Amino acid sequence: MKSLGLLLALLALPIATAPASAQALADQMTCDQAVAYYEKHGVIYVLANGKFAVPLRVGVPVSQAKTLQCQDRGTTPRPYTVATKDAWRCTIAVSC
């Protein structure tokens, strides 16, 4: 059973470190495109070390911000931003 977990982890490794060219990157999209992409897929990719596409899954899409309940956690909703080709800070999601 332990070897199965190791095998699955090894199989997932190439996906987690996929070359940037294999993903739709936030910095290659306009802000509107990035918002729509995150809305549709629940994930967006950004570059790490200028080489690897890293998936980001944070909070809820901005269109669902009113559904986010943070009061029970003692926090207030805050925007999550990514850099796009037309905006340094493009809000794609809201998180607690």
C-alpha positions as CSV (number, residue, x, y, z in Angstrom):
1,M,0.0,0.0,0.0
2,K,2.9,2.3,0.8
3,S,4.4,1.7,-2.6
4,L,1.1,2.6,-4.3
5,G,1.2,6.0,-2.6
6,L,4.8,6.5,-3.7
7,L,3.9,5.5,-7.3
8,L,1.0,7.9,-7.4
9,A,3.2,10.7,-6.1
10,L,5.9,10.0,-8.7
11,L,3.3,10.0,-11.5
12,A,1.9,13.3,-10.3
13,L,5.3,15.0,-10.2
14,P,5.6,15.7,-13.9
15,I,2.2,17.4,-13.8
16,A,3.1,19.6,-10.8
17,T,6.3,20.7,-12.5
18,A,5.1,20.9,-16.1
19,P,7.0,23.3,-18.3
20,A,5.4,26.7,-18.5
21,S,4.7,26.3,-22.2
22,A,2.2,23.5,-21.4
23,Q,-0.2,25.7,-19.4
24,A,-2.3,28.8,-20.0
25,L,-0.3,31.3,-17.8
26,A,-1.9,34.3,-16.1
27,D,0.8,36.7,-17.4
28,Q,-0.1,35.8,-21.0
29,M,-3.8,36.7,-20.5
30,T,-5.6,40.0,-20.1
31,C,-7.2,40.5,-16.7
32,D,-10.6,39.8,-18.1
33,Q,-9.3,36.5,-19.6
34,A,-7.7,35.5,-16.3
35,V,-10.9,36.2,-14.3
36,A,-12.9,34.1,-16.8
37,Y,-10.3,31.3,-16.8
38,Y,-10.3,31.1,-13.0
39,E,-14.1,31.2,-13.0
40,K,-14.4,28.3,-15.4
41,H,-11.5,26.1,-14.2
42,G,-11.1,27.0,-10.5
43,V,-7.3,27.2,-11.1
44,I,-4.9,29.6,-12.7
45,Y,-1.2,29.1,-13.5
46,V,1.6,31.4,-12.7
47,L,5.4,31.1,-13.4
48,A,7.7,30.0,-10.6
49,N,11.4,30.8,-11.1
50,G,10.6,31.8,-14.7
51,K,10.4,28.1,-15.6
52,F,7.5,26.2,-14.1
53,A,3.8,26.6,-14.2
54,V,2.4,26.5,-10.7
55,P,-1.3,26.0,-10.2
56,L,-3.1,28.4,-7.9
57,R,-6.4,27.5,-6.3
58,V,-7.4,30.1,-3.8
59,G,-10.7,31.3,-2.4
60,V,-13.7,31.7,-4.7
61,P,-13.9,33.4,-8.0
62,V,-14.7,37.1,-7.8
63,S,-18.2,36.5,-9.2
64,Q,-19.0,34.4,-6.1
65,A,-17.4,36.8,-3.6
66,K,-20.8,37.5,-1.9
67,T,-21.1,33.8,-1.0
68,L,-17.9,33.7,0.9
69,Q,-18.4,33.5,4.7
70,C,-15.4,34.7,6.7
71,Q,-17.0,36.0,9.8
72,D,-17.0,32.6,11.5
73,R,-13.2,32.6,11.0
74,G,-12.7,36.0,12.5
75,T,-11.4,37.5,9.2
76,T,-12.7,39.6,6.4
77,P,-12.7,38.7,2.7
78,R,-9.6,39.9,0.9
79,P,-8.8,39.9,-2.8
80,Y,-6.3,37.5,-4.4
81,T,-4.4,39.0,-7.4
82,V,-2.2,37.8,-10.1
83,A,-0.1,39.7,-12.7
84,T,-1.6,39.7,-16.2
85,K,-0.3,41.2,-19.4
86,D,-2.5,44.3,-18.9
87,A,-2.6,44.6,-15.1
88,W,0.0,44.3,-12.4
89,R,-2.7,43.3,-9.9
90,C,-5.7,41.6,-11.4
91,T,-8.2,40.3,-8.8
92,I,-9.2,36.7,-9.8
93,A,-10.5,35.5,-6.4
94,V,-11.5,36.4,-2.9
95,S,-10.4,34.4,0.1
96,C,-10.7,34.6,3.9
